[in-house]
Every structure is written in structure tokens, then in C-alpha cells.
């Protein structure tokens, strides 16, 4: 975990950026990786995901076939039959059509899996469900 955080710090040191969201994501993801039972409980009881063999990826790159920019998803739970994109915000707001692009990535790249898109924010930022496909 510490090597991931050091790499993240070094990557952003030159541009003077403090990536709070990325640090938060890396710490949380590594805790879930270190404690598989906690991860399973988090997936099933907090995220309400179906039972599956989830692996955790951070800074997950996804390509989409539109004019919109590609995606880098904060935290992804990839199972045999399901996939969940979890976007978290600490001191920022949703990027330009960010959740729409994530939805497109789920549809285009994971057609065979159950799809879940979750958005966690420090501050209230309600979204209308009708703006997104129901999986």
C-alpha cells in the first residue's frame, strides 16, 4: 500500500497537485485487498452487489467509442459475472459528463456482466436516475 501512495505522490509532486481523491481511493482499495472478508462484507452489505468473486482495480482505464474523452475510474470491483464502477469525490464535483462516460464504458466494454455505477460525494450532488440506463 505504501508503495502505491509513494508512486501517486511522486507522480503529482511536479505539478503541485494534491490528489485527495486518489489517496483516499488507494488507501481504501488496499485495505479491502488486505482483508478479503471486509471486502466481501462491503460489496454485499454496503454496496448491495450480488455475490461474486470480486477483484479490485484502481485508476481503471476504459475506452469509449464516442467523441467524448476516455475514462479513468477511481475504484472498480470486477467479478466473474458483475462489474461495479465506484466514483468518489472529496473536494471536487463531477467532471464533464463523467458519469455518462462511465455508463458508456460499462455498456460498451462489459456487455456480458451485470453493471453497477455508484457515485459517492462528500457534498450533496443528487443525480436523476432517468438520465442513466437501468441495468
C-alpha positions in Angstrom: 0.0 0.0 0.0 2.8 2.4 0.9 4.5 2.0 -2.5 1.2 2.8 -4.3 0.9 6.0 -2.2 4.5 7.0 -2.8 4.1 6.5 -6.5 1.0 8.6 -6.5 2.7 11.3 -4.6 5.7 11.4 -6.9 3.5 11.4 -10.0 1.8 14.6 -8.8 4.7 16.3 -7.0 6.0 18.1 -10.0 2.6 19.7 -10.9 1.9 20.8 -7.3 -1.4 18.8 -7.2 -2.6 17.1 -4.0 -4.8 14.2 -5.2 -7.0 13.8 -2.2 -9.5 11.6 -4.0 -6.7 9.3 -5.4 -5.0 9.0 -2.0 -8.4 8.2 -0.4 -9.1 5.6 -3.1 -5.7 3.9 -2.9 -5.8 3.6 0.9 -9.4 2.2 0.9 -8.7 -0.2 -2.0 -5.6 -1.6 -0.3 -7.5 -2.1 3.0 -10.1 -4.1 1.0 -7.4 -6.1 -0.7 -5.6 -6.9 2.6 -8.8 -8.0 4.3 -10.9 -10.1 1.9 -13.7 -10.7 4.4 -14.1 -6.9 4.9 -14.2 -6.5 1.1 -16.8 -9.2 0.7 -18.9 -7.6 3.5 -18.5 -4.2 1.9 -19.6 -5.4 -1.5 -22.6 -7.4 -0.3 -23.9 -5.4 2.6 -22.9 -1.8 1.8 -22.8 -1.6 -2.0 -25.5 -4.3 -2.3 -23.7 -6.1 -5.1 -24.5 -9.7 -5.9 -22.3 -12.4 -4.5 -19.3 -12.8 -6.9 -15.5 -13.2 -6.8 -14.6 -9.5 -7.0 -11.1 -8.2 -7.6 -10.3 -4.6 -7.0 -8.7 -2.2 -9.5 -7.9 1.5 -9.1 -7.4 4.1 -11.8 -9.1 1.7 -14.2 -8.7 2.9 -17.9 -11.7 2.4 -20.2 -12.1 3.4 -23.8 -15.3 4.6 -25.3 -16.2 4.8 -29.0 -17.5 8.4 -29.0 -16.1 11.8 -29.3 -16.1 12.1 -25.5 -12.8 11.6 -23.6 -12.0 8.1 -22.4 -12.4 7.2 -18.7 -10.2 6.5 -15.7 -12.5 5.1 -13.0 -11.4 5.6 -9.4 -12.4 2.2 -8.0 -13.7 -0.9 -9.8 -14.9 -4.2 -8.4 -14.6 -6.8 -11.2 -16.4 -10.1 -10.6 -16.9 -13.2 -12.8 -20.5 -12.1 -13.6 -20.7 -8.4 -12.4 -18.8 -5.2 -12.5 -19.1 -2.1 -10.4 -17.6 1.4 -11.1 -17.4 3.4 -7.9 -16.6 7.1 -8.4 -15.8 9.1 -5.2 -15.4 12.8 -4.8 -13.7 14.5 -1.9 -13.3 18.2 -2.7 -14.5 18.3 -6.3 -17.6 17.9 -8.4 -18.4 15.5 -11.3 -16.2 16.1 -14.3 -17.8 17.0 -17.7 -20.3 14.2 -18.4 -18.1 12.0 -16.2 -20.9 9.6 -15.1 -22.4 9.5 -18.6 -19.0 8.4 -19.9 -18.7 5.8 -17.2 -22.1 4.5 -18.2 -21.0 4.3 -21.8 -17.8 2.4 -20.8 -19.9 -0.1 -18.9 -22.2 -0.7 -21.8 -19.5 -0.9 -24.5 -16.9 -2.9 -22.6 -18.9 -5.1 -20.3 -21.9 -6.3 -22.2 -21.8 -9.8 -20.6 -21.8 -8.6 -17.0 -24.2 -7.2 -14.5 -23.4 -3.5 -14.3 -23.4 -1.1 -11.4 -22.4 2.6 -11.3 -22.1 4.2 -7.9 -21.3 7.8 -7.1 -20.1 8.9 -3.6 -19.6 12.5 -2.7 -18.6 14.5 0.4 -21.2 17.1 -0.5 -24.7 16.7 -1.9 -24.8 16.2 -5.6 -28.0 14.5 -6.5 -28.4 12.8 -9.8 -31.6 11.9 -11.7 -31.8 8.2 -12.3 -33.7 8.7 -15.6 -30.5 10.2 -17.0 -28.9 6.8 -16.8 -29.7 3.4 -18.1 -31.1 0.9 -15.6 -29.1 -2.3 -15.6 
